[in-house]
Amino acid sequence: MTDFDSPADYWAWHDANGYSRLINVSGTMTGLGGSIVRRSTRMATEAAMGRFVKIHELQARGSDVISRLTGAEAGCITASAAAGITLCVAGCMTGLDPARVEALPCSPGAKSEVAVQMGHLCGYGAPISVAVELAGARVRTVGQSTLAMDYQLEAALTEQTAAALYVVSHHVVHYGQIPLARFVEIAHARGVPVIVDAASEYDLTGFIAAGADLVIYSGQKFLGGPTAGIIAGTRDLIRATYLQNTGIGRGLKVGKESIAGAIAAMEAWLERDHAGIRAEETAALDRWQAVLDGRPGIQAVKVPDPTGNPLERLQVQVDPATASGNAAGYARALADRNPAVIVRDHEVELGYFQLDPCNLAPGQMEMVAEALAEVFDGSADRGRLDADCSSARNGGIDGYLNWLA
Ligand SMILES: *Cc1c(COP(=O)(O)O)cnc(C)c1O
């Protein structure tokens, strides 16, 4: 038994239910179902589903595994990373006072501000400010979008500050921000805990080592687990975060299946052949690059991940003057195939898209190579492949507004 479905079985579920066949070369996207969960992790969710278990015990086991993985004192598992942000903020506001927990979000108390650099106020499908505000907290912005300075952070940390939030992500501004070590130093000098949103980061130890008090990871991104948030941190703040399940956390409940699955995914991470998987991903990029090389107006180059995750993507830059279309048009043509090839088109208005090799099921690397060859060869006969950017980013807000419309 392998850890993945066979190429033949892979589409059986789609076909039986009438779902569109798709190959995800865009990254871990909520709108496409996160990541592919290996069979060994799926079995752990399956085992939990058919049984009762004391959730405190399951979460304590989760805490042990999180400590082993991250070096933190303790940990807990939440419904998602976004839920984790809300509950960590709430934990910093209430501590271990159950009455204050029940008072959120409407009576946040005196310490209810969260300092965030303006360049970190990103969206990941929803604004991060909303995750903070769900706890009843207010965002106190630090600096301007492209520049934040020490004195601005210092001035934002007052008697009202519950926490300072630091975001590590390709979504944030990548220059002019206060480095994490300095951010922690300034916050700690004022007794303010630092929460790091590292939802999409591969490094599970560095942020704790840098002094963060709470660090949030997504269970379903690099870890390849079911939808969950993995929270690592100091024992006191983790206990305060977990206590939120008696208040606002109830509406953000995580079930036994996700906790068990997240634990299994973390255990699998400890055993994972990181170098071997990286080599396979690089081979996929080389294969796709070879297909695209030498085509007029097309430049395919491997680019490193912007936050330093051990990962490269193939960036396909399209010059519409010499190619037979624009980047959005090629992306659309790939998405219109069956199976749809969904590329990473976050920045398509800049004239490129990327191919992310992290989420390929067996056999799909070659299917992407064939799709690229057909779309980039065929465009001459079909006429130009030009599109506007409206279908980018999984349809954006229109995808929601048109749903069931
Ligand atoms: C994906 C992401 C989130 C949300 O993670 P979920 O587990 O989907 O809730 C939050 N912050 C950042 C930086 C992300 O990349």
The ligand as an SDF file (V2000), in Angstrom:
LIG
                    3D

 15 15  0  0  0  0  0  0  0  0999 V2000
   -2.9090   30.2530    5.0920 C   0  0  0  0  0  0  0  0  0  0  0  0
   -2.6080   31.3300    6.0240 C   0  0  0  0  0  0  0  0  0  0  0  0
   -3.4360   31.5670    7.1200 C   0  0  0  0  0  0  0  0  0  0  0  0
   -4.7110   30.8080    7.3310 C   0  0  0  0  0  0  0  0  0  0  0  0
   -4.4700   29.4610    7.5310 O   0  0  0  0  0  0  0  0  0  0  0  0
   -5.7220   28.4600    7.6820 P   0  0  0  0  0  0  0  0  0  0  0  0
   -5.1460   27.2380    8.3230 O   0  0  0  0  0  0  0  0  0  0  0  0
   -6.2160   28.2300    6.3060 O   0  0  0  0  0  0  0  0  0  0  0  0
   -6.7180   29.1380    8.5400 O   0  0  0  0  0  0  0  0  0  0  0  0
   -3.0810   32.5530    8.0110 C   0  0  0  0  0  0  0  0  0  0  0  0
   -1.9700   33.2690    7.8360 N   0  0  0  0  0  0  0  0  0  0  0  0
   -1.1500   33.0900    6.7940 C   0  0  0  0  0  0  0  0  0  0  0  0
    0.0860   33.9130    6.6770 C   0  0  0  0  0  0  0  0  0  0  0  0
   -1.4350   32.1010    5.8470 C   0  0  0  0  0  0  0  0  0  0  0  0
   -0.6140   31.8960    4.8120 O   0  0  0  0  0  0  0  0  0  0  0  0
  1  2  1  0
  2  3  1  0
  2 14  2  0
  3  4  1  0
  3 10  2  0
  4  5  1  0
  5  6  1  0
  6  7  2  0
  6  8  1  0
  6  9  1  0
 10 11  1  0
 11 12  2  0
 12 13  1  0
 12 14  1  0
 14 15  1  0
M  END
$$$$
